[in-house]
Amino acid sequence: MTYIGLLTGALFGIFLARRRKGKILDVLHYAATCAIIGGLLALIGNVIILRLG
């Protein structure tokens, strides 16, 4: 689940940077930042699911 969050976050970051007409370093920066955020949210969701189940 965490890897799915990382991938989704990275794709969202790429989409966001492309929409804002960013250069390649902007795209990489947005992808990395959004991937970290997505991975952390997925990790928190995973812990919650495991604790409740």
PLY file of the C-alpha trace (Angstrom):
ply
format ascii 1.0
element vertex 53
property float x
property float y
property float z
element edge 52
property int vertex1
property int vertex2
end_header
0.00 0.00 0.00
2.87 2.34 0.75
4.39 1.84 -2.69
1.07 2.66 -4.30
1.02 5.91 -2.30
4.55 6.71 -3.42
3.74 6.08 -7.06
0.48 8.01 -6.93
2.17 10.94 -5.23
4.98 11.01 -7.77
2.56 10.94 -10.69
0.53 13.71 -9.09
3.69 15.77 -8.61
4.69 15.30 -12.24
1.21 16.33 -13.36
1.28 19.41 -11.11
4.70 20.55 -12.31
3.82 20.03 -15.97
0.63 22.02 -15.54
2.64 24.89 -14.07
5.11 24.77 -17.01
8.05 23.67 -14.86
11.47 22.71 -16.11
12.89 19.20 -15.56
14.29 20.03 -12.12
10.93 21.44 -11.07
9.24 18.24 -12.25
11.70 16.10 -10.29
11.31 18.25 -7.19
7.51 18.14 -7.29
7.56 14.39 -7.96
9.87 13.69 -5.03
7.98 15.94 -2.63
4.56 14.59 -3.55
5.88 11.01 -3.45
7.09 11.52 0.12
3.75 13.01 1.14
1.82 10.23 -0.60
4.01 7.55 0.95
3.57 8.97 4.43
-0.20 9.21 4.04
-0.34 5.62 2.78
1.86 4.48 5.65
-0.40 6.16 8.20
-3.44 4.63 6.50
-1.77 1.22 6.58
-1.06 1.49 10.30
-4.65 2.54 10.99
-6.01 -0.39 8.96
-3.72 -2.85 10.75
-4.65 -1.51 14.21
-8.39 -1.62 13.59
-8.44 -5.01 11.86
0 1
1 2
2 3
3 4
4 5
5 6
6 7
7 8
8 9
9 10
10 11
11 12
12 13
13 14
14 15
15 16
16 17
17 18
18 19
19 20
20 21
21 22
22 23
23 24
24 25
25 26
26 27
27 28
28 29
29 30
30 31
31 32
32 33
33 34
34 35
35 36
36 37
37 38
38 39
39 40
40 41
41 42
42 43
43 44
44 45
45 46
46 47
47 48
48 49
49 50
50 51
51 52
